[in-house]
Amino acid sequence: MISRRNIRVKVMQTLYALETMEPGTIKPGTATSLLNEKLDQTSQIFTYLLYCLTQVAQYAEIDAQQRASKHLPSAEDLTVNTKIAGNEFIFQIINDKGFQVNLETWKLKHLPEQDMLRKLYNTLVASDIYQEYIKEPSRNKKTEKEIIEYIYKEILSQSELFLQHMEDTFLHWGDDAEMMSLLIANYMHKPHLFNFLQLISREKLEYAKELLLTVLDKKEYSLELIKPKLQNWDPERIAAVDMLLMEMGVCEFLFFPTIPTKVTINEYIDLAKAYSTPQSGQFVNGILDNILKDLDAANQIKKVDRNKK
């Protein structure tokens, strides 16, 4: 469910955090503990996005109650349609035990601002899609799913207010935002396949921890391969993120036999472009490509077909 690219970002952030820590403060288990915190954040964001979906939909009942309790309610106030609050997909989310555990564990229920929910709900109500939805007298699975997808894609994802709220609430929201659209879409397609308590597969969790610990363990050896390729570059003046990405790339070349070298290079070029300087993509590409040629010539690259492993 969570991509290897996202895993690499979390490992990179963990390595960077470790390098900025005071000497002597890193204890056994600190590295994996930091990594787990960053991986947990992805699960937190996914859970919270779905929670916000439920809250926008269920705001229909709050709106109906508030309007009906006016001193002089109009006929319109007394006939607010609350169909969306009983949406099948909303109940499926709410009734998931893992979802509820996550909400309680990470104390997510207090985060949505009522004024924000009201504005998002009002935007939904004003849409033609919503008006068509509430006109249908009966429920069917297709329209029940489509309206929830609409709330995410066209209401939440298009709201500057909501996006700012996510940025303010989750430190690394920008790292996960793009992937969340895919995760939400996958959940809507096959919600029964999702385990909220284990959104990251065991295979990818093992990959994340192995990559982190390998980079830490093989740091000196990786630098022995990297530094000769820097030529006139002063290693101390190269962007810290670039160095970390190159170390990660070298470790994938040598110690992750099921990951093709081309995939490794392309992934770290993209990460360098996204998280370092404008020139970093080209720089990381050149260094890793040169190291790979040397390793190939020395017959040190041992890759296997993942499907045949």
C-alpha positions in Angstrom: 0.0 0.0 0.0 2.8 2.4 0.9 5.4 2.8 -1.9 9.1 2.1 -1.7 9.7 5.7 -2.6 7.9 6.8 0.5 9.9 4.3 2.5 13.1 5.7 1.2 12.0 9.2 2.2 11.3 8.1 5.7 14.8 6.4 5.9 16.4 9.5 4.5 14.7 11.7 7.1 15.7 9.3 9.9 19.3 9.3 8.8 19.3 13.1 8.6 17.8 13.4 12.1 20.5 11.0 13.5 23.2 13.1 11.9 21.9 16.3 13.6 21.7 14.7 17.0 24.2 15.6 19.7 27.1 13.0 20.0 26.4 10.6 22.8 22.6 11.0 22.7 22.1 8.1 20.2 21.5 4.9 22.1 20.8 1.3 20.8 17.4 1.3 19.3 17.3 5.1 18.7 17.5 4.7 14.9 14.7 2.2 14.5 12.6 4.1 17.0 12.9 7.3 15.0 12.1 5.4 11.8 9.0 3.9 13.4 7.8 7.3 14.4 8.1 8.5 10.8 6.4 5.5 9.4 3.6 5.9 12.0 3.0 9.4 10.7 1.9 8.0 7.4 -0.7 5.8 9.1 -1.8 8.7 11.2 -2.4 10.9 8.2 -4.3 8.2 6.3 -6.5 7.5 9.4 -7.0 11.2 9.9 -8.0 11.9 6.3 -10.7 9.2 6.5 -11.8 10.6 9.8 -12.3 14.0 8.2 -14.3 12.4 5.5 -16.6 11.0 8.1 -16.9 14.3 9.9 -17.8 16.3 6.8 -20.5 13.8 5.9 -21.9 13.6 9.4 -21.9 17.4 9.8 -25.3 17.1 8.0 -26.8 16.0 11.3 -25.2 18.9 13.2 -26.5 21.3 10.5 -30.0 19.8 10.7 -30.0 20.1 14.5 -28.7 23.6 14.6 -31.2 24.8 12.0 -34.1 23.1 13.6 -33.3 24.7 17.0 -33.5 28.2 15.7 -36.1 30.5 17.4 -38.1 30.7 14.2 -36.9 27.9 11.9 -38.1 28.0 8.3 -39.5 25.1 6.4 -36.1 24.6 4.8 -34.5 24.6 8.2 -36.8 21.8 9.3 -36.2 19.6 6.2 -32.4 19.4 6.0 -31.5 16.2 4.1 -29.1 14.1 6.2 -28.8 11.2 3.8 -25.0 11.7 3.5 -24.6 11.1 7.3 -25.8 7.5 6.8 -23.6 6.7 3.8 -22.6 3.1 3.7 -18.9 3.8 3.2 -19.0 6.2 6.1 -20.3 3.5 8.4 -17.8 1.0 7.0 -15.0 3.4 8.0 -16.4 4.2 11.5 -17.1 0.6 12.3 -13.6 -0.6 11.5 -12.0 -1.5 14.9 -8.5 -0.8 13.6 -9.6 2.7 12.5 -11.1 3.4 16.0 -7.9 2.1 17.7 -5.8 4.5 15.6 -8.1 7.4 16.4 -7.7 6.8 20.1 -4.0 5.9 20.1 -3.0 9.0 18.3 -5.7 11.3 19.8 -7.0 12.4 16.3 -10.6 13.1 17.2 -9.9 16.5 18.7 -7.9 17.8 15.7 -10.6 18.9 13.2 -11.8 22.4 13.7 -15.6 22.8 13.7 -15.5 26.0 11.7 -13.4 24.2 9.0 -15.8 21.2 8.9 -18.8 23.6 8.5 -17.1 25.4 5.6 -16.2 22.1 3.9 -19.7 20.8 4.4 -21.3 24.0 3.0 -19.0 23.7 -0.1 -20.3 20.1 -0.5 -23.9 21.1 -0.1 -23.6 23.8 -2.7 -22.3 21.4 -5.4 -24.5 19.9 -8.1 -23.1 16.4 -7.4 -24.4 16.5 -3.8 -27.8 17.8 -4.9 -28.1 14.9 -7.3 -27.1 12.5 -4.6 -29.7 13.6 -2.1 -32.4 13.5 -4.7 -32.1 9.8 -5.2 -34.7 8.2 -2.9 -32.7 5.0 -2.4 -29.1 4.0 -1.8 -26.9 2.0 -4.2 -23.3 1.1 -3.7 -22.0 2.9 -6.7 -23.4 6.4 -5.8 -22.6 5.8 -2.1 -18.9 5.3 -3.1 -18.9 8.1 -5.7 -20.1 10.8 -3.3 -17.4 9.9 -0.8 -14.7 10.0 -3.5 -16.1 13.3 -4.6 -15.7 14.7 -1.0 -12.1 13.7 -0.9 -11.1 14.7 -4.5 -13.1 17.9 -5.0 -13.8 19.2 -1.5 -10.9 18.2 0.9 -8.1 18.1 -1.7 -9.2 21.4 -3.4 -9.7 23.3 -0.2 -6.8 25.7 0.7 -8.2 25.9 4.2 -8.0 22.1 4.7 -4.6 21.7 3.0 -3.2 24.4 5.3 -4.7 22.6 8.3 -3.0 19.4 7.2 0.3 21.2 6.8 0.0 22.8 10.2 -1.0 19.5 11.9 1.4 17.0 10.3 5.1 18.1 10.0 5.8 16.0 6.9 2.4 16.2 5.2 4.1 17.3 1.9 6.0 14.0 1.8 2.8 11.9 2.0 0.2 14.0 0.3 0.6 12.6 -3.2 0.6 9.0 -2.0 -2.5 9.6 0.1 -4.6 10.2 -3.0 -3.7 6.7 -4.2 -4.2 5.1 -0.7 -7.7 6.7 -0.4 -8.6 5.5 -3.9 -7.4 2.0 -3.1 -9.4 2.0 0.1 -12.6 3.1 -1.7 -12.0 0.3 -4.2 -11.3 -2.5 -1.7 -11.8 -1.4 1.9 -11.9 -5.0 3.1 -8.3 -5.4 2.2 -7.1 -2.6 4.5 -5.7 -3.3 8.0 -5.5 0.1 9.8 -3.1 -1.5 12.4 -0.7 -2.6 9.7 -0.8 -0.3 6.7 2.8 -1.0 5.9 3.4 -4.6 4.8 5.9 -6.7 6.7 8.0 -6.9 3.5 8.3 -3.1 3.2 8.8 -2.7 7.0 11.7 -5.1 6.8 13.1 -3.3 3.8 12.8 0.1 5.7 14.6 -1.2 8.7 17.2 -3.1 6.7 18.0 -0.1 4.5 18.4 2.1 7.6 20.6 -0.2 9.5 22.7 -1.2 6.5 23.4 2.5 5.7 24.5 3.1 9.3 26.6 -0.1 9.4 28.2 0.4 6.0 28.7 4.1 6.2 32.5 4.1 6.2 32.7 1.6 3.3 30.1 3.7 1.3 32.1 6.8 1.8 35.3 5.0 0.6 33.4 4.5 -2.7 31.8 7.9 -2.9 34.7 10.3 -1.9 37.1 9.3 -4.8 34.3 10.3 -7.2 33.8 13.8 -5.8 37.0 15.0 -7.5 37.3 18.7 -6.8 34.2 18.7 -4.6 34.8 19.1 -0.8 32.8 16.4 0.9 32.1 18.8 3.8 30.5 21.3 1.5 28.2 18.9 -0.4 24.6 19.0 0.7 24.0 16.6 3.5 20.9 15.2 1.9 22.9 14.4 -1.3 25.5 12.5 0.7 22.8 10.5 2.5 21.1 9.6 -0.8 24.3 8.5 -2.3 25.1 6.3 0.7 21.6 4.8 0.5 22.1 4.2 -3.3 25.4 2.5 -2.8 23.9 0.2 -0.2 21.1 -0.7 -2.5 23.6 -1.6 -5.2 25.5 -3.9 -3.0 23.2 -5.3 -0.3 19.7 -5.4 -1.8 19.9 -8.1 -4.5 16.2 -7.9 -5.6 16.3 -4.1 -6.4 17.5 -3.5 -10.0 20.3 -0.9 -10.2 18.4 1.2 -12.7 15.5 1.5 -10.2 17.9 2.5 -7.5 19.5 5.3 -9.6 16.2 6.6 -10.9 14.7 6.7 -7.4 17.6 8.6 -5.8 17.7 11.1 -8.7 14.1 11.9 -8.1 14.6 12.2 -4.3 17.6 14.5 -4.8 15.5 16.7 -7.1 12.7 16.8 -4.6 14.6 17.2 -1.3 17.9 18.9 -2.1 19.3 21.6 -4.5 18.3 22.2 -8.1 21.5 20.6 -9.3 21.4 17.6 -6.9 19.6 15.3 -9.3 22.3 15.5 -11.9 25.0 15.4 -9.3 23.7 12.3 -7.6 23.1 10.6 -10.9 26.7 11.2 -12.0 28.3 9.9 -8.8 26.1 6.8 -8.5 26.5 6.0 -12.2 30.3 6.2 -11.9 30.3 4.0 -8.7 28.1 1.5 -10.4 30.4 1.2 -13.4 33.3 0.4 -11.0 31.3 -2.1 -9.0 30.2 -3.8 -12.2 33.7 -4.0 -13.5 34.8 -5.6 -10.2 31.9 -8.0 -10.5 30.6 -6.8 -7.1 27.0 -6.3 -8.2 24.9 -9.4 -7.5 21.3 -9.0 -8.5 18.6 -11.6 -8.7 15.1 -11.7 -10.2 12.7 -10.9 -7.4 10.1 -13.2 -8.9 12.5 -16.1 -8.9 14.0 -15.5 -5.5 
